[in-house]
């Protein structure tokens, strides 16, 4: 194989149109009462600027520490998470496209390690956030809880 080389810091990006008002889509990520229906199984609190949270995924027996850096109501959430020796940063943006249409974008940066490790991490992140976005879309547009995140990596 020819030597491959990264020339820019890798970033993971996922996006989705959700046909609901921006306030409602924002709440799906900021309010654990909604988010636990589509992403993690438990949170120690809401996504509020300055909050230090713990998110848990009971299906996988894992948790992660989250530091909320910035919140702009109904428009943006920025947080760091993961191993705090090597945290990554996530930005969620909520752009109204019409009264009942919101374009959601997720960008994660700060991946560490070798090129192979960073590519693997970016790939996993894009898949994970795409799964979450699909689950949010199904819940908010159709009232369906997909259980997509618990089923993303089923037990053997």
C-alpha positions in Angstrom: 0.0 0.0 0.0 1.2 3.5 -0.8 1.9 5.5 2.3 -1.2 7.6 3.2 -0.7 10.8 5.1 -3.2 13.1 6.9 -2.7 16.7 5.9 -5.4 18.2 8.1 -6.7 17.4 11.5 -9.5 14.8 11.0 -13.0 15.7 11.8 -16.1 13.6 12.0 -19.3 15.1 10.5 -22.9 13.9 10.4 -26.1 15.8 9.5 -29.8 15.3 9.2 -32.9 17.2 8.5 -35.5 16.8 11.2 -39.0 18.0 10.4 -39.7 19.7 13.7 -39.0 23.2 15.1 -35.5 24.0 16.2 -36.6 24.4 19.9 -37.9 20.8 19.9 -34.9 19.3 18.1 -32.5 21.2 20.5 -34.4 19.8 23.5 -33.9 16.3 22.1 -30.2 16.8 22.8 -30.3 19.1 25.8 -33.0 17.5 28.0 -32.2 14.0 29.3 -35.9 13.2 29.5 -35.9 13.1 25.7 -32.3 12.2 25.0 -32.5 9.0 27.1 -35.1 7.8 24.6 -32.7 8.1 21.7 -29.1 8.0 22.8 -27.7 7.3 26.3 -29.7 5.6 29.1 -28.9 8.0 31.9 -27.5 11.5 32.4 -26.6 13.3 35.6 -28.2 16.5 34.3 -29.2 18.6 31.3 -26.9 20.1 28.8 -26.4 23.6 30.4 -23.3 25.8 29.9 -20.6 24.9 32.4 -22.3 21.6 33.4 -20.1 18.6 34.1 -22.1 15.5 33.4 -21.9 11.7 33.4 -23.7 9.9 30.6 -24.3 6.1 30.9 -25.2 3.5 28.3 -26.6 0.6 30.4 -26.7 -1.8 27.4 -22.9 -1.5 27.0 -22.0 -1.0 30.7 -20.1 2.2 29.9 -20.2 5.8 30.9 -18.4 9.0 29.8 -17.7 12.3 31.4 -19.0 15.3 29.6 -18.1 19.0 30.0 -20.5 21.4 28.5 -18.5 24.4 27.1 -21.2 26.5 25.4 -24.9 26.5 24.8 -26.8 28.9 22.6 -30.5 28.2 23.2 -32.1 26.4 20.3 -29.0 26.9 18.1 -25.9 25.2 19.4 -24.3 23.0 22.0 -20.6 22.5 22.3 -19.1 20.0 24.7 -16.0 17.9 25.4 -16.1 14.3 26.3 -14.1 11.1 26.7 -10.8 10.5 28.2 -9.6 13.8 29.6 -6.0 13.0 28.8 -7.3 13.1 25.2 -10.8 14.6 25.1 -12.6 15.4 21.8 -14.9 18.3 21.2 -18.4 18.0 19.8 -20.4 20.8 18.3 -24.1 20.3 17.6 -25.8 23.0 15.5 -29.5 23.5 14.9 -30.4 25.6 11.9 -34.0 26.3 11.1 -34.9 25.8 7.5 -38.6 26.5 7.8 -41.0 26.8 10.7 -41.1 23.1 11.3 -37.8 22.0 9.7 -34.4 21.9 11.4 -31.0 21.0 9.9 -28.9 19.3 12.6 -25.1 19.1 12.2 -22.6 17.3 14.4 -18.9 17.9 14.2 -16.4 16.2 16.4 -12.7 17.1 16.5 -9.6 16.4 18.5 -8.9 12.8 17.6 -5.5 11.5 18.7 -3.3 8.6 17.8 -1.8 7.2 14.7 -3.5 7.9 11.3 -5.0 4.4 11.4 -6.4 5.1 14.9 -7.8 8.5 14.0 -9.5 7.2 10.8 -11.0 4.3 12.8 -12.2 6.7 15.5 -13.7 9.2 12.9 -15.5 6.3 11.2 -17.0 5.0 14.4 -18.0 8.6 15.4 -19.8 9.3 12.1 -21.7 6.0 12.3 -22.6 6.7 16.0 -23.9 10.2 15.4 -25.7 9.2 12.2 -27.5 6.5 14.3 -28.4 9.0 17.0 -29.7 11.5 14.3 -31.9 8.8 12.8 -33.3 7.9 16.2 -34.0 11.6 16.9 -35.7 11.9 13.5 -37.9 8.8 14.1 -38.9 9.9 17.6 -39.7 13.6 16.8 -41.3 13.1 13.4 -43.1 9.8 14.0 -43.2 9.1 17.7 -41.2 5.9 17.2 -38.4 4.8 19.6 -36.0 2.8 17.3 -33.7 1.5 20.0 -31.1 2.2 17.4 -28.2 3.0 19.8 -28.6 -0.2 21.9 -28.9 -2.2 18.7 -25.9 -0.6 17.0 -23.5 -3.1 18.5 -25.6 -6.0 19.7 -24.1 -8.6 22.1 -22.8 -11.7 20.5 
